[in-house]
Amino acid sequence: MHRFTNTLAGIRRLIRLLQDRQDVHIVAEATGGYEEALLAAYAEAGLWIARVNQRQAHHFARAIG
C-alpha cells in the first residue's frame, strides 16, 4: 500500500507511479476544495480523473459490495 500527502510533492510522486500504468482511472471525492490541486495536476499530466459527490460514491461502493 502507498500513502501520499496532499501536497504538490505527494501528488507528483503519485502521478509518477500512475503514469507508467495503462488505463488508469482516478476518482476523487469532492472534499470542499482539498481535491483542487490533485485535479489540476492529474489533468495537466494527461491522466483521467473524475470528481464525484461523496454521498453518491459511498452508495455506489455499497451497491457493488
Buried (B, 14 or more C-beta within 10 A) or exposed (E): EEEBEEEEEBBEBBBEEEEEEEEBEBEBBBEEEEBEBBBEBBEEBEBEBEBBEEEEBEEEEEEEE
